[in-house]
Amino acid sequence: MNKGKENKTEISNIDFFLKELHDEAKARSAGAVVEKACVGVYMTCVENSLGKMGVSYTWRDENLVPHLCRGIKDAGNLRGKAMGEIIDLIDSPSSLERSLAMAGINSLLNADLSMQAQSGDMLLYLRDNFKGKKIAMVGHFPFADEMKKWAGEFHVIEKNPVGDDVLFEGAGKKYLNEADATVITGTTILNKSFVEVIGECKNSFNVMLGPTVPPSAVLFKYGVNAIVAIKATDNAQLYSSIAEGAIVPRFKGSEMVTYCREKIELPRGDFRTRI
């Protein structure tokens, strides 16, 4: 992370949030180095020398022409680099470096979890507890149609709208203010919109879900009620899945785990099997 003034009043809220995540991971990074790293077409992963793997969405610059995008410094020579150096890239101007750093942060947080993980199907929990109510989704998840069927009112807020999706700066804020439950993509961390988005979700049950989402109680401080994240069960299988272009529902060697601010009873199952 960039050094300098670290007073909450002197840096932006998103930068303060990123610093909190970074510092939590940094405290676990002593002596740890990169064993493997893959920046795949859809996902990025980092395996550290502590034996843990972390995943992130591969966030790319809007200009997709490779030679015009900001790349990754030392690409091809990341193995053996100190994990501290990798996670320091979380505020890099390069979206690929931020993706790498986020995967690195998740790998370190997975190495020393202080929260109790739960297994179960968060989508069924939301259906059972919020059927017929107002549901908002930040990021167009592949299970949007499933949730739309049981929601009383359903809106997707998306930076790149598809179909009936709306922009955050348009009707998005209104729908977030009115929602009873909201599902938020971890990509909001990579594009630095998370703090602004969660700030509009004051009246809803907020679920942060996806491969980028860090298993960190820091999220609870900002208003997240439940974290649904990827946990590697077989590093080699998960690495191969990402290197070969798999999307989350097709990941091998992984499970979806939930961490809650307050314990809830989750129905059994893994919603990925329905996608």
Order of alpha helices (4+ residues) and beta strands (2+ residues): alpha-beta-beta-beta-alpha-alpha-alpha-beta-alpha-beta-alpha-beta-alpha-alpha-beta-alpha-beta-alpha-beta
